[in-house]
């Protein structure tokens, strides 16, 4: 049984000492429990629905982008199916247990770099990547639990906003670089120039249309409700519009020349069912491989 909070700072989860984790987690539960139901029901309105669609497309777009990068770097071991499914499952679990219905949980640039590095390490050690990667994530999860249990989150107050800003800059830079390099690669691949040019037009069109529609609140055309609706659903409209354009008219005649996301028709992994004998890696073996999993 966790001891009751001794002061206001402890009730807010800001505590220290050997039992800090117990008091901090208990304080989090007590603080969230009275508002858990209302977080799901009271905020349900048209604005929330718009936020759901906005977050869906702003999450699925980078997920597909990084999934294509992972698919190429891991030779099909991790692709769009794995990234989208893991983002969905982790988002559902986090939102239910954290009491936060609107939350973004997905693949980011640093996670992509870490995954590619682990694949290279597994390849160098001549072991199965997926098993090795699973144990790496298990150790990462245990370390996160240890941080929460020991109350180390309290020390975040000693970290300035500089760390947050530099991390945000890193993420924005990765998104911009990956986006533009993907467009440039269209012209270096063995595809018709018309297909590469169309891909460039689609990429720029999505950005320009989404930016233009998101500024609809400043328009003088239409009613206020219409302008707010258009502004809230700007990314959704832009993606749907340009996806449709890529499939109609002369654009649709390009057919297989346009690169599409590689998604299996049946539910399964990107590289299909594994064949042959599989190498199973125990926790002891994974930890003893030069300590790379723990590091």
WOMO-V375206 format. One record per residue. N is the residue number from 1. D_CENTER is the distance of its C-alpha to the mean C-alpha in Angstrom with 1 decimal. Layout:
n=N d_center=D_CENTER
n=N d_center=D_CENTER
//
This chain:
n=1 d_center=36.2
n=2 d_center=34.4
n=3 d_center=36.9
n=4 d_center=36.8
n=5 d_center=35.5
n=6 d_center=38.4
n=7 d_center=37.4
n=8 d_center=35.1
n=9 d_center=32.7
n=10 d_center=32.4
n=11 d_center=31.8
n=12 d_center=28.8
n=13 d_center=27.4
n=14 d_center=28.8
n=15 d_center=31.0
n=16 d_center=32.1
n=17 d_center=34.2
n=18 d_center=34.1
n=19 d_center=33.2
n=20 d_center=30.6
n=21 d_center=27.8
n=22 d_center=29.7
n=23 d_center=30.7
n=24 d_center=27.3
n=25 d_center=25.5
n=26 d_center=28.5
n=27 d_center=28.5
n=28 d_center=24.8
n=29 d_center=25.8
n=30 d_center=29.0
n=31 d_center=27.3
n=32 d_center=24.7
n=33 d_center=27.0
n=34 d_center=29.2
n=35 d_center=26.5
n=36 d_center=24.2
n=37 d_center=25.8
n=38 d_center=26.2
n=39 d_center=22.5
n=40 d_center=22.0
n=41 d_center=25.3
n=42 d_center=26.6
n=43 d_center=23.7
n=44 d_center=23.7
n=45 d_center=25.0
n=46 d_center=24.5
n=47 d_center=22.4
n=48 d_center=20.0
n=49 d_center=19.8
n=50 d_center=19.1
n=51 d_center=16.3
n=52 d_center=14.8
n=53 d_center=15.1
n=54 d_center=13.9
n=55 d_center=10.6
n=56 d_center=10.4
n=57 d_center=11.1
n=58 d_center=9.3
n=59 d_center=5.9
n=60 d_center=7.7
n=61 d_center=9.3
n=62 d_center=7.1
n=63 d_center=5.7
n=64 d_center=9.5
n=65 d_center=10.4
n=66 d_center=9.0
n=67 d_center=10.1
n=68 d_center=13.4
n=69 d_center=13.6
n=70 d_center=13.1
n=71 d_center=15.5
n=72 d_center=18.0
n=73 d_center=17.8
n=74 d_center=18.0
n=75 d_center=20.5
n=76 d_center=18.8
n=77 d_center=17.9
n=78 d_center=14.2
n=79 d_center=13.3
n=80 d_center=11.8
n=81 d_center=13.2
n=82 d_center=11.8
n=83 d_center=8.1
n=84 d_center=8.5
n=85 d_center=10.8
n=86 d_center=9.1
n=87 d_center=6.1
n=88 d_center=9.3
n=89 d_center=11.4
n=90 d_center=9.7
n=91 d_center=9.1
n=92 d_center=12.7
n=93 d_center=14.1
n=94 d_center=12.8
n=95 d_center=14.0
n=96 d_center=17.3
n=97 d_center=18.2
n=98 d_center=17.2
n=99 d_center=18.8
n=100 d_center=16.1
n=101 d_center=15.7
n=102 d_center=13.5
n=103 d_center=10.4
n=104 d_center=6.7
n=105 d_center=4.9
n=106 d_center=1.7
n=107 d_center=3.2
n=108 d_center=5.4
n=109 d_center=9.0
n=110 d_center=10.7
n=111 d_center=8.9
n=112 d_center=9.9
n=113 d_center=13.3
n=114 d_center=13.8
n=115 d_center=13.3
n=116 d_center=15.7
n=117 d_center=18.1
n=118 d_center=18.3
n=119 d_center=19.1
n=120 d_center=21.8
n=121 d_center=23.1
n=122 d_center=23.4
n=123 d_center=25.1
n=124 d_center=27.5
n=125 d_center=28.3
n=126 d_center=28.9
n=127 d_center=26.9
n=128 d_center=24.5
n=129 d_center=21.0
n=130 d_center=19.2
n=131 d_center=21.6
n=132 d_center=21.3
n=133 d_center=17.5
n=134 d_center=17.8
n=135 d_center=20.3
n=136 d_center=18.4
n=137 d_center=15.5
n=138 d_center=18.4
n=139 d_center=20.0
n=140 d_center=16.9
n=141 d_center=16.8
n=142 d_center=20.5
n=143 d_center=20.3
n=144 d_center=18.0
n=145 d_center=20.5
n=146 d_center=23.3
n=147 d_center=22.0
n=148 d_center=21.9
n=149 d_center=25.2
n=150 d_center=27.0
n=151 d_center=25.9
n=152 d_center=24.6
n=153 d_center=22.2
n=154 d_center=25.4
n=155 d_center=25.7
n=156 d_center=22.8
n=157 d_center=25.7
n=158 d_center=27.0
n=159 d_center=24.0
n=160 d_center=24.5
n=161 d_center=22.3
n=162 d_center=22.7
n=163 d_center=20.0
n=164 d_center=17.5
n=165 d_center=18.8
n=166 d_center=18.7
n=167 d_center=15.1
n=168 d_center=14.2
n=169 d_center=16.6
n=170 d_center=14.9
n=171 d_center=11.5
n=172 d_center=13.6
n=173 d_center=15.8
n=174 d_center=13.3
n=175 d_center=12.0
n=176 d_center=15.8
n=177 d_center=17.1
n=178 d_center=14.9
n=179 d_center=15.6
n=180 d_center=19.3
n=181 d_center=19.9
n=182 d_center=18.6
n=183 d_center=21.2
n=184 d_center=23.9
n=185 d_center=23.4
n=186 d_center=24.6
n=187 d_center=28.0
n=188 d_center=28.3
n=189 d_center=27.7
n=190 d_center=30.6
n=191 d_center=29.9
n=192 d_center=32.3
n=193 d_center=32.2
n=194 d_center=32.0
n=195 d_center=28.7
n=196 d_center=27.2
n=197 d_center=28.6
n=198 d_center=27.2
n=199 d_center=23.7
n=200 d_center=24.2
n=201 d_center=25.7
n=202 d_center=22.8
n=203 d_center=20.2
n=204 d_center=22.5
n=205 d_center=23.4
n=206 d_center=20.0
n=207 d_center=19.6
n=208 d_center=23.2
n=209 d_center=23.4
n=210 d_center=20.3
n=211 d_center=21.8
n=212 d_center=25.3
n=213 d_center=24.5
n=214 d_center=22.4
n=215 d_center=25.8
n=216 d_center=27.7
n=217 d_center=28.7
n=218 d_center=31.2
n=219 d_center=32.8
n=220 d_center=36.3
n=221 d_center=36.0
n=222 d_center=35.6
n=223 d_center=35.3
n=224 d_center=33.1
n=225 d_center=31.2
n=226 d_center=30.6
n=227 d_center=29.4
n=228 d_center=26.9
n=229 d_center=25.7
n=230 d_center=25.3
n=231 d_center=23.5
n=232 d_center=21.0
n=233 d_center=20.2
n=234 d_center=20.4
n=235 d_center=17.0
n=236 d_center=17.6
n=237 d_center=21.2
n=238 d_center=20.5
n=239 d_center=18.1
n=240 d_center=20.6
n=241 d_center=23.5
n=242 d_center=22.7
n=243 d_center=21.5
n=244 d_center=25.0
n=245 d_center=26.7
n=246 d_center=25.5
n=247 d_center=27.3
n=248 d_center=30.6
n=249 d_center=33.7
n=250 d_center=34.2
n=251 d_center=30.4
n=252 d_center=30.4
n=253 d_center=33.3
n=254 d_center=31.2
n=255 d_center=29.8
n=256 d_center=28.5
n=257 d_center=28.6
n=258 d_center=25.3
n=259 d_center=22.3
n=260 d_center=20.2
n=261 d_center=17.1
n=262 d_center=18.5
n=263 d_center=18.0
n=264 d_center=20.7
n=265 d_center=23.1
n=266 d_center=23.3
n=267 d_center=20.7
n=268 d_center=20.2
n=269 d_center=18.5
n=270 d_center=18.1
n=271 d_center=21.2
n=272 d_center=23.2
n=273 d_center=25.2
n=274 d_center=26.2
n=275 d_center=29.9
n=276 d_center=32.4
n=277 d_center=32.4
n=278 d_center=29.3
n=279 d_center=29.4
n=280 d_center=28.4
n=281 d_center=27.5
n=282 d_center=28.6
n=283 d_center=27.2
n=284 d_center=30.3
n=285 d_center=30.0
n=286 d_center=26.4
n=287 d_center=27.3
n=288 d_center=30.5
n=289 d_center=29.0
n=290 d_center=29.9
n=291 d_center=27.6
n=292 d_center=24.6
n=293 d_center=22.3
n=294 d_center=23.2
n=295 d_center=22.9
//
